[in-house]
Amino acid sequence: MTGNIAYEYGGVAEISSSGDVVISECTMTENTASSSGGVAYIDTSGNVSISECTMTRNTAAESSYGGVAYAGVGSPLTITNSIIGDNSATYGGVAYVYPGSTLTIANSTITDNSASLYGGVAYIYEGSTFIITNSAIRGNSASSYGGVAYIFAGSTLTITNSTISDNSAAAGGAVAIQHGFMEVRSSTLSKNRALEGGGAIAVTGGSSLFLHEDRPWIQQRWLRVCWVTDDGNRRKGK
């Protein structure tokens, strides 16, 4: 599936049925949506699963959402055993996840995706969930916040058994959290960088951060490893 264009939603597919959708063993490259979801616009209560796929150089055009996927209200999306690289959007270089939705990425490699504003890999919005397991995520970037993920408004990020490295942003080289929750287990955050604060993680606005074991902080660059602000004025970090 190559070179498809949608002038609004879903460069390859718009998924709005209530049934489950399974996409496997495919290559999706250089697809474009002018508004949202360079590959898929998902607005369904059914489970959407993508496995053993390669998704590269897909785009949601300027001021748009989700270079690969836009997950609408309550839409669960799971990506496993896949390669995802060089996708781009304004918000969420790979995925924009809307209220109450869940994005799960497992056993995958995610590299060199970008957002011109927030969330080089994912923008997780208003009570949504992002789960990363057994994956390598490196070289992603955002011009503003969250080289990998921007976690906003009551949303949650959980990272387990993964390596997050060489990502960059203005703040939160790997992750920026605003009024959200993040938990890291048995993972390595390495060589991420931020121009302003939080080489690995920037935590603001009453967010919660839980770190398990002693492995996450290795070789972060530029300013603090973790930059925490309670009210926009007070900063704590190391």
N, C-alpha and C positions, 0 to 999 in steps of 0.2 A: 504494500500500500504506500505509494509514493506520489508526491506532488499534487495531492488533492487540496482544494480550496473551498472554504465556506465563507461567505461574506458576512455571516453573523456567528453561528454556533457550530462547533464540532467539525474540524477539518476533514476527518474521516467519517465520524458517526455522531449522531445525536441519539442518545439512549433515554427513552422516557417511558418504557413499558415497566410494569410492576414485577415481571419475572426476572429470574437470574440470567446473567449474561457471562459467558466464558469466552475469552480470547486467548489463544495459545499458539506457540511456535510460529511467530510471524515477525516481519520486519516492517516498521512504520517510520518513514523518513521523509523530511522536507514537506510535511503537510502544514497548512496554515488556516487559522480562523481569524477573522477580523475582530471578533468580539471576545469569545471565550472558548477554551479547549482546542488547542492546535490539532489534537488527534480526536478527543472525545469530549462531548458535553453530556454530562450524566445528571439526570433528574429523575431518579427512581428509588423506590424503597427496596427493590431487589438487589441482590449482591452482584457486583461487577468484579470479575477476576481476570487479571492479565498475567500470563505465565510464560516463561521461556520465550520472551520477545525482545527484540532490539528496537529501541525508540530513540532516534537521533535527528537533530536539526529540525525539529518541529517548532512552530511559533504561534503564539497568540499576538496579534499585531499591537501597535502602540496603544497605551492606556487600556490594556486588556488583561485577562485572567487565565492562568494555567497554560503553559506552553505545550504540555501533553494533555492534561485533563482538568476539567472543571467539574467538581462534585457538588451538586445542588443540595438543598435542604434534606438532611436525613439519608443521603446517598452513600452507601459503603463501597469503598474501592480497595481492592487488594492486588498488589503487584509482587510477584515472586519469581525468583530465578531469572531475572531479566537484566539487560544492559540499557542504561538510560543516560544519554549524553548530548551535550551541545543544544539543548532545548532552551527556549527563552520566552519571557513575557514581562509585562510591567509588574504584575503581582503573581508570585509563584512560578519560577522558571519551569518547573515540572507540573505542579498541581496547585490549584486554588481550591480550598476545602471550606464549604459554606456551612452555616449553623447546623449543629447536631449531626454532622457527617463524620465518617471515620476513614482515614487513609492508613493502610498498612503496607509497609515495604519490607520484604524479607528475602534473604539470600540473594541480594542483588548488588550490582555495581552502578554507582551514580556519579558521573563526573562532568565537570565543565558546563554545568547549566547556569543560567544567569537570569536575574531580575533587574530591570532598570530602576525599581524602587525597593520592594520588600520581598524577602524570601527567595533566595537563589534556587532552592529546590521546592519549597512549599510555603504557602501562606495559609495558616490555620486559623479560622475565624469563628468567634462567638460560640463557645461550647462544643467545638469539634475536637477530634482526637487524631493524633499522629503517632504511629507505632513503627519504630525502626528496629529490626532484629537481624543479626547475622549478616550485616551488610557493610560494604566499603563505600564511603561517601567522601569524595575529595575534589578539590579544584573548582568548587562552585562559588558563585559570588552574587552579591547584591549591592547596588550603589548606595542604598540607605541602610536598612536594618536586616540582620539575619542572613549570613552567607549561605547557610543551609535552610534555616526555618525561622519564620516570624510567627510567634505564638501569641494570640491576641484574644482578649475579652473572654476569660473563663475557659480557654482551650487548654489541652493537655498534650505534652510530648513525652514519650517513653523511649529510651534508647537502651538496647540490651545486646551484649556480645557483638559490638560493632566498632569500626574505626572511622573517626571523623577527622579528616586531615586536610591541611592546605586550602581551607576555605577562607573567604574574606568578605568584609563589609565595612561600612563606615562605623557601625557599632554592632557588637555581637558577631565576631568573625565567623562563628559557627551558628549560634542561636541567639536571637533576641526575644525576650519574653516580656510582655506587658499585660498585667492582670491575668496571668496564666500559671500553669503548673508544669514542672519538668522533673523527670526522674532518670538518672543514669545508673545503669548496672553493668559491671564487668565489661566496660568499654574504654576506648582510648580516644581522647581529643588531643590532637597533636598538630603543631605548626599552623594553627589558624591565626588570623590576624585582623585587627580592627584599627582604623585610622583614629577613631575617637576614644572608645572604651570597650572593654570586654573582649580581649583577644579570642577567647573561646565563647563566653556567654555574657550577655548584658541582661540584667534582671531589673525591671522597673515596675512601679505602680502596684505594690502589694502582691507581687507574685511569690510562688513557693518553688524552691529548688532543693532536691534531695539527691545526694551523691552516695553511692554504695561502693565499698572497697577503696583501695588507695591508688587506683590506676589512672583515673581520668586525666590528671593534669601533667602533661609531658610536652615540654618545648613549645609553649605558646609564645607568640611574638606580638610586640607592640602594646605598650601600656599594661593594664591589669589583665590577669587571666580571667577573673570574674569581676564584673563591674556591677554594683548593686546600688540602685537609688530608691529611696522610700517615697520621696515626694518631688523628685526632679532636682533637688538641691544637695542632699546628703549622699555622699558616695563612699562605699566601702569596697575593698578588694585587696588582692595581693598579687 
